[in-house]
Amino acid sequence: MIQDHELQFRPIAEGDLPRLWELVYKEEAPEWKKWDAPYFEHKCISWEEYYGSEPKLLAV
C-alpha cells in the first residue's frame, strides 16, 4: 500500500469488485466512454462473467 496525505493506493480487494463492475462493464454505453480513446472497444459483460474472472482480476 502507498499512502500520501490525501491519497491511498492499495491492491484490489474482493469487496471492490461489485463497484468496479458497475463503473466499467455494467452499462452498454457508460458516460466515461465518451471521453475515452475511440480505438478501444467497450464490451458490456454480466456480473457473473465478470465475477467468474475474479482470480485474474485480484492477481493484478
MMTF fields as JSON, N, C-alpha, C and O atoms, coordinates in Angstrom:
{
  "mmtfVersion": "1.0.0",
  "mmtfProducer": "UNKNOWN",
  "numBonds": 239,
  "numAtoms": 240,
  "numGroups": 60,
  "numChains": 1,
  "numModels": 1,
  "chainsPerModel": [1],
  "groupsPerChain": [60],
  "chainIdList": ["A"],
  "bondAtomList": [4, 2, 8, 6, 12, 10, 16, 14, 20, 18, 24, 22, 28, 26, 32, 30, 36, 34, 40, 38, 44, 42, 48, 46, 52, 50, 56, 54, 60, 58, 64, 62, 68, 66, 72, 70, 76, 74, 80, 78, 84, 82, 88, 86, 92, 90, 96, 94, 100, 98, 104, 102, 108, 106, 112, 110, 116, 114, 120, 118, 124, 122, 128, 126, 132, 130, 136, 134, 140, 138, 144, 142, 148, 146, 152, 150, 156, 154, 160, 158, 164, 162, 168, 166, 172, 170, 176, 174, 180, 178, 184, 182, 188, 186, 192, 190, 196, 194, 200, 198, 204, 202, 208, 206, 212, 210, 216, 214, 220, 218, 224, 222, 228, 226, 232, 230, 236, 234],
  "bondOrderList": [1, 1, 1, 1, 1, 1, 1, 1, 1, 1, 1, 1, 1, 1, 1, 1, 1, 1, 1, 1, 1, 1, 1, 1, 1, 1, 1, 1, 1, 1, 1, 1, 1, 1, 1, 1, 1, 1, 1, 1, 1, 1, 1, 1, 1, 1, 1, 1, 1, 1, 1, 1, 1, 1, 1, 1, 1, 1, 1],
  "groupList": [{"groupName": "MET", "atomNameList": ["N", "CA", "C", "O"], "elementList": ["N", "C", "C", "O"], "formalChargeList": [0, 0, 0, 0], "bondAtomList": [1, 0, 2, 1, 3, 2], "bondOrderList": [1, 1, 2], "singleLetterCode": "M", "chemCompType": "L-PEPTIDE LINKING"}, {"groupName": "ILE", "atomNameList": ["N", "CA", "C", "O"], "elementList": ["N", "C", "C", "O"], "formalChargeList": [0, 0, 0, 0], "bondAtomList": [1, 0, 2, 1, 3, 2], "bondOrderList": [1, 1, 2], "singleLetterCode": "I", "chemCompType": "L-PEPTIDE LINKING"}, {"groupName": "GLN", "atomNameList": ["N", "CA", "C", "O"], "elementList": ["N", "C", "C", "O"], "formalChargeList": [0, 0, 0, 0], "bondAtomList": [1, 0, 2, 1, 3, 2], "bondOrderList": [1, 1, 2], "singleLetterCode": "Q", "chemCompType": "L-PEPTIDE LINKING"}, {"groupName": "ASP", "atomNameList": ["N", "CA", "C", "O"], "elementList": ["N", "C", "C", "O"], "formalChargeList": [0, 0, 0, 0], "bondAtomList": [1, 0, 2, 1, 3, 2], "bondOrderList": [1, 1, 2], "singleLetterCode": "D", "chemCompType": "L-PEPTIDE LINKING"}, {"groupName": "HIS", "atomNameList": ["N", "CA", "C", "O"], "elementList": ["N", "C", "C", "O"], "formalChargeList": [0, 0, 0, 0], "bondAtomList": [1, 0, 2, 1, 3, 2], "bondOrderList": [1, 1, 2], "singleLetterCode": "H", "chemCompType": "L-PEPTIDE LINKING"}, {"groupName": "GLU", "atomNameList": ["N", "CA", "C", "O"], "elementList": ["N", "C", "C", "O"], "formalChargeList": [0, 0, 0, 0], "bondAtomList": [1, 0, 2, 1, 3, 2], "bondOrderList": [1, 1, 2], "singleLetterCode": "E", "chemCompType": "L-PEPTIDE LINKING"}, {"groupName": "LEU", "atomNameList": ["N", "CA", "C", "O"], "elementList": ["N", "C", "C", "O"], "formalChargeList": [0, 0, 0, 0], "bondAtomList": [1, 0, 2, 1, 3, 2], "bondOrderList": [1, 1, 2], "singleLetterCode": "L", "chemCompType": "L-PEPTIDE LINKING"}, {"groupName": "PHE", "atomNameList": ["N", "CA", "C", "O"], "elementList": ["N", "C", "C", "O"], "formalChargeList": [0, 0, 0, 0], "bondAtomList": [1, 0, 2, 1, 3, 2], "bondOrderList": [1, 1, 2], "singleLetterCode": "F", "chemCompType": "L-PEPTIDE LINKING"}, {"groupName": "ARG", "atomNameList": ["N", "CA", "C", "O"], "elementList": ["N", "C", "C", "O"], "formalChargeList": [0, 0, 0, 0], "bondAtomList": [1, 0, 2, 1, 3, 2], "bondOrderList": [1, 1, 2], "singleLetterCode": "R", "chemCompType": "L-PEPTIDE LINKING"}, {"groupName": "PRO", "atomNameList": ["N", "CA", "C", "O"], "elementList": ["N", "C", "C", "O"], "formalChargeList": [0, 0, 0, 0], "bondAtomList": [1, 0, 2, 1, 3, 2], "bondOrderList": [1, 1, 2], "singleLetterCode": "P", "chemCompType": "L-PEPTIDE LINKING"}, {"groupName": "ALA", "atomNameList": ["N", "CA", "C", "O"], "elementList": ["N", "C", "C", "O"], "formalChargeList": [0, 0, 0, 0], "bondAtomList": [1, 0, 2, 1, 3, 2], "bondOrderList": [1, 1, 2], "singleLetterCode": "A", "chemCompType": "L-PEPTIDE LINKING"}, {"groupName": "GLY", "atomNameList": ["N", "CA", "C", "O"], "elementList": ["N", "C", "C", "O"], "formalChargeList": [0, 0, 0, 0], "bondAtomList": [1, 0, 2, 1, 3, 2], "bondOrderList": [1, 1, 2], "singleLetterCode": "G", "chemCompType": "PEPTIDE LINKING"}, {"groupName": "TRP", "atomNameList": ["N", "CA", "C", "O"], "elementList": ["N", "C", "C", "O"], "formalChargeList": [0, 0, 0, 0], "bondAtomList": [1, 0, 2, 1, 3, 2], "bondOrderList": [1, 1, 2], "singleLetterCode": "W", "chemCompType": "L-PEPTIDE LINKING"}, {"groupName": "VAL", "atomNameList": ["N", "CA", "C", "O"], "elementList": ["N", "C", "C", "O"], "formalChargeList": [0, 0, 0, 0], "bondAtomList": [1, 0, 2, 1, 3, 2], "bondOrderList": [1, 1, 2], "singleLetterCode": "V", "chemCompType": "L-PEPTIDE LINKING"}, {"groupName": "TYR", "atomNameList": ["N", "CA", "C", "O"], "elementList": ["N", "C", "C", "O"], "formalChargeList": [0, 0, 0, 0], "bondAtomList": [1, 0, 2, 1, 3, 2], "bondOrderList": [1, 1, 2], "singleLetterCode": "Y", "chemCompType": "L-PEPTIDE LINKING"}, {"groupName": "LYS", "atomNameList": ["N", "CA", "C", "O"], "elementList": ["N", "C", "C", "O"], "formalChargeList": [0, 0, 0, 0], "bondAtomList": [1, 0, 2, 1, 3, 2], "bondOrderList": [1, 1, 2], "singleLetterCode": "K", "chemCompType": "L-PEPTIDE LINKING"}, {"groupName": "CYS", "atomNameList": ["N", "CA", "C", "O"], "elementList": ["N", "C", "C", "O"], "formalChargeList": [0, 0, 0, 0], "bondAtomList": [1, 0, 2, 1, 3, 2], "bondOrderList": [1, 1, 2], "singleLetterCode": "C", "chemCompType": "L-PEPTIDE LINKING"}, {"groupName": "SER", "atomNameList": ["N", "CA", "C", "O"], "elementList": ["N", "C", "C", "O"], "formalChargeList": [0, 0, 0, 0], "bondAtomList": [1, 0, 2, 1, 3, 2], "bondOrderList": [1, 1, 2], "singleLetterCode": "S", "chemCompType": "L-PEPTIDE LINKING"}],
  "groupTypeList": [0, 1, 2, 3, 4, 5, 6, 2, 7, 8, 9, 1, 10, 5, 11, 3, 6, 9, 8, 6, 12, 5, 6, 13, 14, 15, 5, 5, 10, 9, 5, 12, 15, 15, 12, 3, 10, 9, 14, 7, 5, 4, 15, 16, 1, 17, 12, 5, 5, 14, 14, 11, 17, 5, 9, 15, 6, 6, 10, 13],
  "groupIdList": [1, 2, 3, 4, 5, 6, 7, 8, 9, 10, 11, 12, 13, 14, 15, 16, 17, 18, 19, 20, 21, 22, 23, 24, 25, 26, 27, 28, 29, 30, 31, 32, 33, 34, 35, 36, 37, 38, 39, 40, 41, 42, 43, 44, 45, 46, 47, 48, 49, 50, 51, 52, 53, 54, 55, 56, 57, 58, 59, 60],
  "secStructList": [7, 3, 3, 7, 1, 1, 7, 3, 3, 7, 7, 7, 7, 4, 4, 4, 2, 2, 2, 2, 2, 2, 2, 2, 6, 1, 1, 1, 1, 7, 4, 4, 4, 4, 4, 1, 7, 6, 6, 1, 7, 7, 7, 7, 7, 7, 2, 2, 2, 2, 2, 2, 6, 2, 2, 2, 2, 2, 6, 7],
  "xCoordList": [0.849, 0.0, 0.893, 1.921, 0.48, 1.17, 0.191, -0.955, 0.644, -0.255, 0.439, 1.612, -0.326, 0.111, -0.84, -1.611, -0.803, -1.686, -3.166, -3.998, -3.493, -4.896, -5.213, -6.377, -4.233, -4.428, -3.841, -2.777, -4.553, -4.081, -4.228, -5.312, -3.165, -3.194, -3.067, -2.217, -3.924, -3.865, -4.263, -4.865, -3.943, -4.364, -5.895, -6.584, -6.397, -7.836, -8.272, -7.646, -9.351, -9.913, -11.208, -11.822, -11.619, -12.84, -14.052, -14.946, -14.097, -15.202, -15.271, -16.303, -14.199, -14.161, -14.802, -15.192, -14.919, -15.349, -16.736, -16.886, -17.757, -19.072, -19.04, -19.644, -18.349, -18.291, -17.468, -17.837, -16.37, -15.572, -16.385, -16.313, -17.162, -18.012, -19.04, -19.255, -19.669, -20.66, -20.044, -20.652, -18.863, -18.213, -17.738, -17.796, -17.271, -16.623, -17.506, -17.564, -18.196, -18.822, -20.345, -20.931, -21.005, -22.45, -23.243, -24.179, -22.889, -23.654, -23.106, -21.902, -24.0, -23.605, -22.826, -21.857, -23.259, -22.595, -22.399, -23.16, -21.39, -21.18, -20.726, -20.131, -21.013, -20.656, -19.157, -18.767, -18.319, -16.875, -16.354, -15.305, -17.078, -16.613, -16.646, -15.935, -17.461, -17.489, -16.136, -15.804, -15.369, -14.102, -12.905, -11.762, -13.145, -12.091, -11.593, -12.27, -10.436, -9.89, -10.84, -11.269, -11.167, -12.145, -11.632, -12.425, -10.356, -9.811, -9.831, -9.359, -10.362, -10.541, -12.028, -12.849, -12.367, -13.756, -14.224, -13.483, -15.445, -16.04, -17.02, -17.814, -16.971, -17.881, -18.589, -17.949, -19.9, -20.715, -20.735, -21.006, -20.449, -20.492, -21.323, -21.464, -21.863, -22.7, -21.835, -20.625, -22.501, -21.806, -21.214, -20.092, -21.959, -21.49, -20.209, -19.27, -20.184, -18.99, -17.814, -16.688, -18.074, -17.027, -16.517, -15.309, -17.428, -17.041, -16.348, -15.51, -16.688, -16.023, -14.557, -13.78, -14.162, -12.765, -12.046, -10.927, -12.664, -12.141, -10.677, -9.899, -10.269, -8.864, -7.879, -6.846, -8.202, -7.337, -7.306, -6.25, -8.456, -8.53, -7.757, -7.061, -7.88, -7.231, -5.732, -5.0, -5.259, -3.825, -3.066, -1.835, -3.783, -3.131, -2.337, -1.721],
  "yCoordList": [-1.176, 0.0, 1.238, 1.284, 2.229, 3.51, 4.572, 4.619, 5.417, 6.431, 7.787, 7.903, 8.807, 10.195, 10.883, 10.209, 12.185, 12.901, 12.713, 12.561, 12.725, 12.646, 11.457, 11.258, 10.668, 9.614, 8.31, 8.285, 7.221, 5.912, 4.919, 4.792, 4.224, 3.164, 1.838, 1.672, 0.889, -0.432, -1.463, -1.116, -2.715, -3.765, -3.872, -3.486, -4.393, -4.617, -5.689, -6.744, -5.413, -6.368, -6.929, -6.306, -8.09, -8.713, -7.805, -7.804, -7.047, -6.125, -4.981, -4.318, -4.741, -3.689, -4.133, -3.289, -5.435, -5.955, -5.495, -5.139, -5.48, -5.006, -3.575, -3.281, -2.692, -1.296, -1.148, -0.373, -1.875, -1.83, -2.305, -1.711, -3.377, -3.883, -2.821, -2.585, -2.187, -1.145, -0.009, 0.472, 0.415, 1.541, 1.21, 2.059, -0.008, -0.338, -1.143, -0.827, -2.175, -3.139, -3.214, -3.812, -2.644, -2.817, -2.186, -2.804, -0.98, -0.264, -0.504, -0.676, -0.512, -0.676, 0.541, 0.404, 1.736, 2.972, 3.889, 4.842, 3.618, 4.447, 5.859, 6.08, 6.794, 8.204, 8.388, 9.162, 7.687, 7.876, 7.485, 7.968, 6.617, 6.168, 7.298, 7.237, 8.326, 9.48, 10.19, 10.849, 10.06, 10.768, 9.831, 10.276, 8.561, 7.56, 7.506, 7.984, 6.936, 6.79, 5.936, 4.87, 6.383, 5.667, 4.345, 3.552, 4.097, 2.887, 1.692, 0.617, 1.85, 0.724, 0.371, 1.195, -0.834, -1.272, -1.506, -2.048, -1.099, -1.34, -2.487, -2.54, -3.396, -4.536, -4.603, -4.679, -4.575, -4.742, -6.24, -7.062, -6.601, -8.01, -8.16, -7.216, -9.336, -9.611, -9.712, -9.926, -9.551, -9.691, -11.095, -11.255, -12.102, -13.48, -13.697, -14.345, -13.154, -13.282, -12.53, -13.029, -11.348, -10.546, -11.229, -11.362, -11.656, -12.275, -13.611, -14.024, -14.285, -15.54, -15.352, -16.305, -14.12, -13.836, -13.258, -12.761, -13.314, -12.705, -13.054, -12.14, -14.314, -14.596, -13.825, -13.357, -13.696, -12.949, -11.466, -10.835, -10.917, -9.51, -9.239, -8.23, -10.128, -9.907, -10.153, -9.711, -10.84, -11.118, -9.91, -9.902, -8.886, -7.702, -6.966, -5.943],
  "zCoordList": [0.0, 0.0, 0.0, 0.676, -0.767, -0.824, -0.342, -0.791, 0.567, 1.111, 1.151, 1.505, 0.775, 0.848, 1.818, 2.501, 1.892, 2.814, 2.469, 3.364, 1.179, 0.773, -0.12, -0.469, -0.498, -1.479, -0.98, -0.362, -1.26, -0.831, -1.981, -2.552, -2.321, -3.314, -2.592, -1.717, -2.967, -2.352, -3.385, -4.402, -3.148, -4.088, -4.131, -3.186, -5.223, -5.363, -4.367, -4.266, -3.633, -2.683, -3.265, -4.131, -2.798, -3.309, -3.133, -3.979, -2.067, -1.822, -2.827, -2.934, -3.559, -4.578, -5.889, -6.695, -6.116, -7.413, -7.854, -9.022, -6.999, -7.471, -7.996, -9.028, -7.304, -7.751, -9.031, -9.914, -9.141, -10.362, -11.557, -12.633, -11.378, -12.457, -12.862, -14.051, -11.876, -12.182, -12.99, -13.946, -12.622, -13.298, -14.704, -15.594, -14.911, -16.184, -17.131, -18.319, -16.642, -17.541, -17.506, -18.409, -16.519, -16.372, -17.519, -18.026, -17.931, -18.951, -20.351, -20.545, -21.308, -22.714, -23.212, -23.96, -22.791, -23.219, -22.009, -21.835, -21.167, -19.971, -20.337, -21.392, -19.462, -19.694, -19.939, -20.812, -19.182, -19.313, -20.692, -21.117, -21.392, -22.704, -23.733, -24.735, -23.499, -24.397, -24.43, -25.415, -23.373, -23.235, -23.371, -23.267, -23.599, -23.727, -25.171, -26.081, -25.375, -26.724, -27.575, -27.132, -28.771, -29.594, -30.165, -30.672, -30.095, -30.688, -29.749, -30.119, -28.553, -27.649, -27.594, -27.191, -27.993, -27.98, -26.549, -25.73, -26.252, -24.93, -25.044, -25.983, -24.104, -24.102, -22.753, -21.705, -22.796, -21.595, -21.261, -22.137, -19.995, -19.601, -18.336, -17.557, -18.141, -16.97, -15.713, -15.777, -14.575, -13.297, -13.171, -12.69, -13.599, -13.491, -14.305, -13.841, -15.509, -16.348, -15.722, -15.714, -15.207, -14.564, -13.302, -13.108, -12.453, -11.185, -11.419, -10.617, -12.504, -12.858, -13.182, -13.116, -13.536, -13.846, -12.644, -12.776, -11.479, -10.26, -9.949, -9.676, -9.975, -9.632, -10.513, -10.034, -11.794, -12.698, -12.284, -12.322, -11.892, -11.51, -10.215, -10.104, -9.257, -7.972, -8.041, -7.155, -9.061, -9.196, -9.721, -9.712, -10.178, -10.747, -9.703, -10.003]
}
